[in-house]
Amino acid sequence: MDFYEVIRTRRSVRSYKPDPIPDEVLMRVLDAARIAPSGSNRQPWRFIIVKDEGLKKRLAEACSGQHFIAEAPVIIVACGRNIHYNRGGYMGDMSMLVDVSIAFTHLILAARAEGLGTCWIGSFDNEEVKRILNIPEDVNVVAITPLGYPKREDAFREPGSRKPLEEITSTDRF
Ligand SMILES: Cc1cc2nc3c(=O)[nH]c(=O)nc-3n(C[C@H](O)[C@H](O)[C@H](O)COP(=O)(O)O)c2cc1C
């Protein structure tokens, strides 16, 4: 699939078929995250693949009760280790947010190319998700997504409202 078609038709998917994801497809999607760039190639990430029904339900609850998350056959929880890099001078221990977000974007776009839906979930209780999945103290949850085949026929469509290019770009000065 053409790269620009992938990025134009990726949408947040909030209802899923229960159909399982073939292992080779899941591995390709995870591999897209694995090969992402990171500062000094530190790769501070860990992707937890959650398939257990009980754990999925608890995770959905820890994501502000967004129950559609547990409909998908798989939930991916992206975590990052808090290591101090001198990035931008102000990000400190949270510099890993940039790296993990890049890798997660790779994953989400690869999923779209495979016909799989995702929905970047930023509303979650970090401490509760850490408890549910035995995530160590010095690691934090960065993002979560359900992963599965969309229920809606029109799940992959052109974007809705976006700011025009003139509003979000400028040349030479802010
Ligand atoms: C950092 C981040 C956090 C988000 N958190 C949630 C969330 O908790 N629940 C949800 O349903 N969608 C969430 N979204 C999805 C956005 O609402 C969605 O990307 C945006 O409305 C644009 O729609 P589109 O993804 O279909 O293009 C999040 C997206 C991002 C990038």
Ligand as a Chemical Component Dictionary entry (heavy atoms), coordinates in Angstrom:
data_LIG
# 
_chem_comp.id                   LIG 
_chem_comp.type                 NON-POLYMER 
_chem_comp.pdbx_formal_charge   0 
_chem_comp.three_letter_code    LIG 
# 
loop_
_chem_comp_atom.comp_id 
_chem_comp_atom.atom_id 
_chem_comp_atom.alt_atom_id 
_chem_comp_atom.type_symbol 
_chem_comp_atom.charge 
_chem_comp_atom.model_Cartn_x 
_chem_comp_atom.model_Cartn_y 
_chem_comp_atom.model_Cartn_z 
_chem_comp_atom.pdbx_ordinal 
LIG C1  C1  C 0 -1.669  11.334 22.403 1  
LIG C2  C2  C 0 -3.057  10.883 21.995 2  
LIG C3  C3  C 0 -3.959  10.490 22.974 3  
LIG C4  C4  C 0 -5.236  10.032 22.612 4  
LIG N1  N1  N 0 -6.060  9.525  23.570 5  
LIG C5  C5  C 0 -7.249  8.974  23.208 6  
LIG C6  C6  C 0 -8.061  8.304  24.164 7  
LIG O1  O1  O 0 -7.716  8.149  25.342 8  
LIG N2  N2  N 0 -9.241  7.784  23.724 9  
LIG C7  C7  C 0 -9.649  7.869  22.425 10 
LIG O2  O2  O 0 -10.727 7.346  22.109 11 
LIG N3  N3  N 0 -8.885  8.498  21.486 12 
LIG C8  C8  C 0 -7.705  9.039  21.843 13 
LIG N4  N4  N 0 -6.898  9.627  20.889 14 
LIG C9  C9  C 0 -7.345  9.683  19.478 15 
LIG C10 C10 C 0 -7.658  11.115 19.027 16 
LIG O3  O3  O 0 -8.893  11.520 19.571 17 
LIG C11 C11 C 0 -7.686  11.118 17.487 18 
LIG O4  O4  O 0 -6.412  10.771 16.994 19 
LIG C12 C12 C 0 -8.052  12.487 16.895 20 
LIG O5  O5  O 0 -9.363  12.848 17.275 21 
LIG C13 C13 C 0 -7.988  12.484 15.359 22 
LIG O6  O6  O 0 -8.807  11.460 14.826 23 
LIG P1  P1  P 0 -8.193  10.294 13.908 24 
LIG O7  O7  O 0 -7.173  9.538  14.750 25 
LIG O8  O8  O 0 -9.356  9.417  13.553 26 
LIG O9  O9  O 0 -7.558  10.931 12.738 27 
LIG C14 C14 C 0 -5.637  10.057 21.250 28 
LIG C15 C15 C 0 -4.712  10.461 20.269 29 
LIG C16 C16 C 0 -3.437  10.851 20.629 30 
LIG C17 C17 C 0 -2.453  11.202 19.554 31 
# 
loop_
_chem_comp_bond.comp_id 
_chem_comp_bond.atom_id_1 
_chem_comp_bond.atom_id_2 
_chem_comp_bond.value_order 
_chem_comp_bond.pdbx_ordinal 
LIG C1  C2  SING 1  
LIG C2  C3  SING 2  
LIG C2  C16 DOUB 3  
LIG C3  C4  DOUB 4  
LIG C4  N1  SING 5  
LIG C4  C14 SING 6  
LIG N1  C5  DOUB 7  
LIG C5  C6  SING 8  
LIG C5  C8  SING 9  
LIG C6  O1  DOUB 10 
LIG C6  N2  SING 11 
LIG N2  C7  SING 12 
LIG C7  O2  DOUB 13 
LIG C7  N3  SING 14 
LIG N3  C8  DOUB 15 
LIG C8  N4  SING 16 
LIG N4  C9  SING 17 
LIG N4  C14 SING 18 
LIG C9  C10 SING 19 
LIG C10 O3  SING 20 
LIG C10 C11 SING 21 
LIG C11 O4  SING 22 
LIG C11 C12 SING 23 
LIG C12 O5  SING 24 
LIG C12 C13 SING 25 
LIG C13 O6  SING 26 
LIG O6  P1  SING 27 
LIG P1  O7  DOUB 28 
LIG P1  O8  SING 29 
LIG P1  O9  SING 30 
LIG C14 C15 DOUB 31 
LIG C15 C16 SING 32 
LIG C16 C17 SING 33 
# 
